[in-house]
Amino acid sequence: MAEGGLPDGEEGSTSRGRGKHKKQDRLSRTERRAREQECREAWVERWTAAAQVFLEALLNEDVDRLLGRPAGKWGDRDERVEVGAECNKCHRKWRGWFRRNGTYPRSLTIDGMVIGLDALRLRCHCGGVVDFSFTVFAPYERISAKLGERLREGVALGLTLRQVGEMTAPANGGPLAKSTINQRVRDAAKLVSAFRQGQLEQVPPVVRGDGLWVNLMVVTEETYTNKRGQARKRMRRQRIVLLVALGVDPKRGEWWVVDWERAAQEDQAGWERLLERLRQRGVTAEQGLRLIMSDRSERLAAALGLVDLGPGVKHQRRVFPKLKNIGKAVKGVLAEGQAPNSKEAREAKRQRREEVVNEAAAIYQGTDRAKIEERRDAFVGEVAGELPWLLSLWYDETAGRLHGTGR
């Protein structure tokens, strides 16, 4: 026997020497999915039952609070206490005249559970129905706020109403009607005007202006008859631009939408309206604004000359779009050659594009305008034959785009 009381030859039976046992999955993928579905259905059923009991208790508490008495106790009609309810017949608001009068079925969708509720009904002693509101849900509201947010997110991502209904069907117990989804989107659209009014709580140090072109379906005066024989207004596609002001915080690496302006075209008047509204909402040098960034839009630059955002606010043209255009132009010129489409030819084109873009990017290094213009002239002389039309435009506007002009 070895030292420590272990028999000879059994040193390997300790936990240190024991080999690991690899566990095997005893269920197939089909079996696992079937069991997961069974567990999910049981979970939803139990939670739905619990949520039903809890919500109906809240509804009863609302009614008890409104009437000022528990169930089973009659009210005193001599009590002239007005509450937040009204009879639709005699228009009294006295709680002593109101009494419970059974329930009516109601449904509410919350986080994938369609909950059936028995909502209490109130009647007045005159025989009329009492109109009042519960705190759990608003009148005619069948979906939760979270599901409503998902509907609006789906539309904002460009999905059709039908696709949004299919996306939210598992959480709703079935697809919602397109009219229901559209109504939620319209309700959110009503908040747009409120979002674009009032002083901003956070003024960004940098504002980036950009124009985004989108297609919008608008109603025309022309009518047609659909397959069901119904007269409908014909829709047509309209191209509009959204002039967007993005707030940028370089220190935190954050950016967000500050405001926007819808316009028929990216013109000076549209930018002027947006900048003036930003100024009225507090986006000024006194509140921390330091820089306005944009592409080569001369219309925004002209609008900045009319709207005073405060002393020291500079306008800087973004370099990246210019470098991107140069890279595309080099690619186009090289593609015009008759060289075979071999791997070596593609690699040579890629290297040439990279060289030209790097040389153009080096122009913007530093703050000495004389040196920047010197590097610009050298670059133009080197690649003028390769990119004549683009460089002529770039050469004329570079001095105004390098580091902006303060006002």
N, C-alpha and C positions, 0 to 999 in steps of 0.2 A: 504494500500500500504506500502510495506516495505521501509526501509531507502535506499536512493540512487535511488529511482524512479522506482524500479521493482515491479510488482504486487505481491501480496501475493501468495505463492505457486509456484513461477516461478524462485526461486533461482537456481534450477538445470538446467536452460536453458542457463547458461553461458558456455563459451568455456571450462572452467576448468571441469565442471561436465558433458560435452557432451561425450557420449560413442564413441569409435573408430569404424569406418566403414571398414570392411574388403573387399578389392577389389576382384572381381571375374574375372577370365580369360574368356572372352566372345568368345574366339576362341578355337577350338579343335586342337589337335596336328597336324592332317592332314591338316587342314585349314592353320595353321601357317606355316607349311613347304611349302605349295603351294604358299603362299604369299611371303615368304622369297625367294623362287626360282624365282618368278616373279620380285621381287625387285633386286635380284642379276643379272638376265639377263638384266634388264633395266640399271643397273649400269655399267655392262660390256660394253653394247652397247654404252652408252654415253661416257664412258671413252675411248673406242676404237676410236670413232670418233674424240674426242678431241686430243688424242695422234697421230692420223693420220695427222691431220692438223699441229700439232706442229712439228712432225718429218719431214714432207715434207717441211716445212719452213726451217728447218735446212739443209736439202739436197740442197735446192735452194741457201741458203747462202754459202754452200761449193762451189757450181759451180760459183757463183758470185765472190767469193774470188779467185778462181782458174783462171778465165778468166780476172779478173780485170775490169769487166763491167757488168751492169745490163742486164736483158733479153730484147731483142728487139734491141739491139745495135750491129752492125757488128764490127768484129775485123779488125785490120790493119795488113795485111800480111807483111808489111815492118818492123813491130815491132818484134825484135828478142829477146824477153824476154822468157827465159826458166822457166818452172813451173814443178811441180811434177806430170806430166802426159806425155804420149808418144803415138804417133800414131803407130798402129800395122802394118801399111803398109809402110809408108815412114820414120818412126822412128823419126819424128820431135818432139821437145818438146816446140815449140814456141806457146804461147797462142794466138797470133794473127791469127794463122791458124785454131784454134779450134772454133766450133760453136755448139750450142744446136741442138739436133736432136730427139725431142720427148722424150718419156719415155718408161720404161719397168716395168712389174709387179714384185714386191718384197714383201716378208713377213718377219715379225720379231715378235718373241714371247717374251713378257715382262710381268712378274707377272700375268700370267693367261690370258693375252689378246693376241690374234693372230691378228696382225695389218697388213693390206694390204697396201702397199705403191706404189706410182708411182715414181720410181727413174729416174732421168734425164740421158739421154744418150748424149754423145758428139761424133761429127764426125770431121774429118780433111778435109780441102779443097781438099786433094788428093783423098778423098773417103773412106779412112780407118777409123776404129773405134778407138776412143781414150780410152786408158786404164788409169784409175785414181781411187782413193779410197776416200770413204766418211769417215767422222769422226764418224758418228753415228754407223756404223757397219763395220766389216771387210768383205772382199770378201768371199762369200759362207757361211757366218754366218747367221743362221736362228734362233738361240736361244740366249737369253740374258746370261750375265755372271752369274747372280744369279741362273738361271735354270741349267746352266752347273755345278755350284757348287753343286746343289742338286743331280744331276746325279752322280757325283763323290762320294758324301757322301753315297748314296744308295749302290754303289758297295763296298765302304769301309766297310759298315756294313754287308757285306756278301750276299746281295740280288743278284739274277740272273739278267741278262740284261732284261729279259722279265718282272720280277717283278718291276725293276726300271722304265721301260716304263709305266707300269700300275700305279705306284705311282705318276709319274709326268704328267699323262694324263690330269687331270683337269686343270693344269696350262699351258698346251700346246695345249689345244683344241683337244686332241687325243693322243694316244700312239706314241712315237717316234720309229723309226726303231732301231733294235738292233745294226746295224752297226754304226749308228749315236752316240749312247750312248758309244759304244766301242771306237770310235775315240776320244771322249772327255776324256775318261779314259787314253788312250794312250798319249794324249797331256799332261795330268798332270804328267804321268810317266816320261816324258822328263825333268821335273823340278827337279827330284830327285837328279841327279848328282850336280846340282847347289846348292841345299839345303845343301849338305854334303861337300861343299868347302868353303874356306875363314875363316877368324877369327870370332869367336863367339862374339856377342855383349854382352851376359850375361853368365858369367861363374858360374855355381852353386857351392855352398860350399860342397854339397854332391852329389855323382854320384852313382846310383844304377844300377848294372849290372845284367841282367837276360836273359835267353835263352827261346825263344818262338818257339815251334815246330808248323809248319803249313803244309798243303797239297798244292801242286802246280801242275797244269796240264801242262805237257810239250809235245811238238810234237816229235814223233818218226819217224823213217824212214819207218815204216810199213804203207802200204796203204790199203784202203778198198773202196768198192763201196756202196754208200748210196742208199736209196729208189728211188731217182731221177736218178740213174744211173751215179752219179758224183763221180769221184775219189777223195778221201780225205785222209789226213794224220791221222793216228790213234794217239789219245792222251793217255797218261798214267799218273797216279798219282805218284808224287815224294814227298817224305818227306824231308823237309829242316828245318833249324833252323835259326831264326833271333836273333842275339846277339844284344841286345838293351841296350843303355846307357840312363837312365832316370836322368834328373837333378832334384834335390830336394832342395827347400829352406825352412828349418824348421821354420824360423821366420815368413814367409808369408803364410806358408801352401800351397805352390804351387809346382807343378811338371810338367815336360814337357819332350818330346823326344829330346835329344841332338844329337844323331847319332845312326846308327845301321850298322851291318855287316851281310851279307847273307853268310851262310856256309852250307856245306853238313852235318857237325856234330859239336857239341859243343866241339871243341878242342882248344888246346893252341894257335895254329897258328891263328885261327879266332879271339880270344880275343886279341892277340898281334897286329893284324892289326887294330882292333878297337881302342885300347888304344893308339897306335902310331898316328893314325889320330886325336884323341882327343888332344894329346900333341901338335901336329902341329897346331891345331886350337886354342890353348891357354888355354886348361883345365889343369892348373898346379897350384902348391902351390903358386907361385908368383902372380897369378891372382885370388886367393881366394879359391882354392880347398883344402878341409880339410879331406875328408873321402870318401872311396870307400866301398860300401856295396854290398854284394852278398850272395848267398846261399852257400852250401857246395862244390861248384865247385873248385876242386884243379887245374883245368886248368887255371882258371882266376887268381888264386893266383900265379901260375907259370909265367903267362904272366906279372903280376905286378912286378915280380922280374927282368924282362928284360927291361921293359919300365920305365924310370925314370920320374915321374910326379912331382918331387921336394921334398925337405926335409919336414918332418913332416906329409906327407899324410899317413893316416892309413887305414888299411883294416879290416873291421868288418864283421863277418859272422852274417847273420840275424838269430834271435832267433825264430821268429814265425814259420817258416817252420818246425823247429825241434820239437817245442811243438805240432804242428799239427800232425806230424807223430807219436809222442808218444801217443796222444789221440786216433788216429786211431788204433794203435797197441793194446791199452788197450781194446778198443771196440771189436776187433777181438778175443782176448783171452777170454774175458768174454762170448762171443757168443758161445764158444765151449762147455760150460757146458750143462748139461742135465736138468737144471731148467725149469719149465714151463714158457711160454711166458705170464706171468701175468703182471699187472700194477706194482705190488710191485717189481718184478724181473727187469723190465725195469728201474724203478726208482733207484734201487740199483746199476745197471750198470752205469747209468748216474752219480750218486754221486761218484762212484769209479773213473771214468774217470776224473771228475772235480778235485778230490783230487790229483790224480797223476800229472795232468798237472800243478796245482798250486804249487805242491812241486818241479817240474822240473823248473818252472819259477822262483822260489825263489832262485835257485842256482845262477842266473846271477845278483843278486842284489849286488851292491858295486863294488869297484875297487881293493880290496886286493886279489891277485891271490891265496895266501895260503888259505884264508878263503873260496874262491870259490871252490877250489879243495877239501877242507874238506867237504863242503856241497855236492859236487858231489859224493864223496866216500860214504857218508852216504845214499844218495838217491839210488845209485847203490846197496848197500847192502840190502836195504829195498825191492826193487822191482825186483831184479835180477832173482828170480825164476819165476816171472810173465812175464817179458819181456827179456829173455836171449839174443836173437839174436840182437834186436835193441839196447839194452844197451851196448853190447860189441862194436858195431860200434860207438855209441855215446860217450862211455867212452874214446875210443882211440883218438877221434878228438875234444873233448870238449876243451882241453887246447888251441888249435889253433883257436877256434871259440868264445871264451868268449868275449874278447874285442879287438881283432885284434892285428896285429904286425906292428909297425911303421918301416919306412924305411928311 
